[in-house]
């Protein structure tokens, strides 16, 4: 179960322009990183709330859901 969040091609084009402030590039990359971690935390917390029949619908066993839900949010 992996989840990716990528920058749009327009954003990458803007960030790759000469003259883009280093702080702006850092801020965008930091925001993407925080968004990924927030999404992971929210998704893993939601897994804890699912019933066995709901886990079956998404193709996970209760053991797999538990293992994923206890992972720390900064690990993919």
N, C-alpha and C positions, 0 to 999 in steps of 0.2 A: 504494500500500500504506500505509494509515493505520490507526492503532490508537488507540482512545480509552479513557480510563478516567474514569468520572464518579463523583461522589458520589451515594450513594443518597438518595432523597427524605427518608428518616428523618434522615440525617446533615445534610442541608441544613436541615431543619426545626429541628434542635437548634442548628445554627450561627447560624440567623437569629433565635433567641430573644434578647430583651433580657436582658442580664446575662451572656451567654456571654463569658468572658474573651477578650480580644483574642489573647492568647498561645495559647489553645486553637484558635481559628480559624486562626491562622497555622500551628500545628503540624499540623493536619489538611491544610491546603492544601499545606504543604511535603511531607508524607508522600505525598500523591497525586502531586505532581510527581516525587519521587524514584522512586516506583513506576513511573510512566510511562517515565522514562529508563532504569531497570533493565530493564524489559520490552523496550524498543526495542533496547538493547544486546544482550540475550540473543537476541532474534529475529534481529537482523542477523548476529550471530556464527553462529547456526545455519544461515543461508542459505549461508554459505561452505562448509559441510560437505555440502550436498546434491548429489547426482548429477544429471546432465542429465535423466534420465528422471523423477526426483522433482520437478525444477523444472517439467517439462512437466505433471505431475499437478496442480500448484498454479497453472498458467497463467502461468509466468514463463519468459523466455528466460535463458540464462546471462548475457547482457549486463545485463539488467534486475536479476538477482540480484546481480551484481557491483556495479553502480551503487548498489543499496540497501545492500549490506553495507559499503561504504566510507564511507557517510554517518555523521556524528558523532551520538552518541546523544541530544544535546539538541535535534536538529532533527526535526520530525515528518515 
